[in-house]
Amino acid sequence: MSPEQERKLLKRCFALAQRGETQLSASVSTAEVSRYTDARRYARELERIFRGRALALAHVSELPEANSFLTVNSPQGSLLLTCNSAGRIQAFHNVCRHRGTRLVDPPRGCAARFRCPYHAWTYTNDGALVGVPQQDQMFPDLNRPAYGLKALPCATHFGLIWVGVQPGGWTFGGLNSELAALRLDEMRIYASETRVCRANWKIIAEGGLEAYHFRHAHRATIAPSFCDNLALYEAFGTHLRMILPRRSLAELPVEPPPGSLRAHAHLIYALFPGTTLLVQADQVVWIRALPLEPDRTAIQVSTLVPVRGPGANRPDRHWRSNHQITCATLGEDFTLAESIQNGLHDGANETLLFGRGEGALGLFKHIVDESL
């Protein structure tokens, strides 16, 4: 984002704050309760959205050296991410091609070869089948190249490892320069927390797309630091960018200095469908949300911190405190998401209401529906 873009956005935030307003949509919108509970709809979302697009499943720092590997769960099942001796990162189904056994159990490690625990079929970290016990007797006509590990499209963008099934999944709606400017590839994961939230994945996503709830839901955590119910949002294809101004906005001069956006606001990049980047002053929080069932979502919250530059020398207590407050705040959102999911079955509502100041929720609803 250019300095001039930052200035314009900050000036727009300042003007809204002065009037006690927020960005408003043209009208109130609604969402049917069945969107969050219907098993058939969920199956369509899983197949057409999460299995049909690229997903960020790891950070490059998790494969730090040649022959390192990582196992991750995804809507495609268990996956094996490897870094070969030349530094090439690849993704495979973590499944032996003989009888379908889980090939690798450890979450991470370093290995050039992987041996199936069932019959000892052996594969390189490039996916090639190189060992079959008693092959001449058991499988005399086996075509080894045809039985290598099943690979998936894999690419590294902005320091994240994306795995998907469609070439179109690598598009970022014109946000490429802004995402590149975050320099996530020059960061490391300081700390990470995982949990399963008993709520539909869309409710999880919606919780991060409005500031109307800050004053009440986050009164004990971040509400005192942020402007009340003030947010700017914009769609970039299927992705959304939000700006959440801090109260320090009032201290800015009429012409904000270059590079001051992150000092006076948090940015949210909601990269459809399951990746959210919460950009703070000197760190980035990566939130990965992947559906498990209509009412269960696996969530990983990782704090990324710089490995070089001015911020790299901050003391550990600084990062630890930031990570803790972020997780506490998101925990408040996740608890409310579970409360919403529980209430959907009570029959009190046939639709949920999105106010004019929650316009990003209506945009997100449209993006999901169009993707189906």
Sequence and secondary structure as in RCSB ss.txt:
>XXXX:A:sequence
MSPEQERKLLKRCFALAQRGETQLSASVSTAEVSRYTDARRYARELERIFRGRALALAHVSELPEANSFLTVNSP
QGSLLLTCNSAGRIQAFHNVCRHRGTRLVDPPRGCAARFRCPYHAWTYTNDGALVGVPQQDQMFPDLNRPAYGLK
ALPCATHFGLIWVGVQPGGWTFGGLNSELAALRLDEMRIYASETRVCRANWKIIAEGGLEAYHFRHAHRATIAPS
FCDNLALYEAFGTHLRMILPRRSLAELPVEPPPGSLRAHAHLIYALFPGTTLLVQADQVVWIRALPLEPDRTAIQ
VSTLVPVRGPGANRPDRHWRSNHQITCATLGEDFTLAESIQNGLHDGANETLLFGRGEGALGLFKHIVDESL
>XXXX:A:secstr
  HHHHHHHHHHHHHHHHHT     SS EEEEGGGGT HHHHHHHIIIIISSS EEEEEGGGS STTEEEEEEET
TEEEEEEE TT  EEEEESB TTT  B   SSEEE SEEE TTT  EEETT  EEE TTHHHH TT  GGGGS  
EE EEEETTEEEE S GGGG  TT HHHHHHT GGGEEEEEEEEEEESS HHHHHHTTS STTHHHHTTTTTGGG
B TT  EEEEETTEEEEEEEBGGGGGS SS  TT HHHHEEEEEEETTTEEEEE SS EEEEEEEEEETTEEEEE
EEEEEESSSGGGGS HHHHHHHHHHHHHHHHHHHHHHHHHHHHTTSSS SEEEE GGGHHHHHHHHHHHHH 
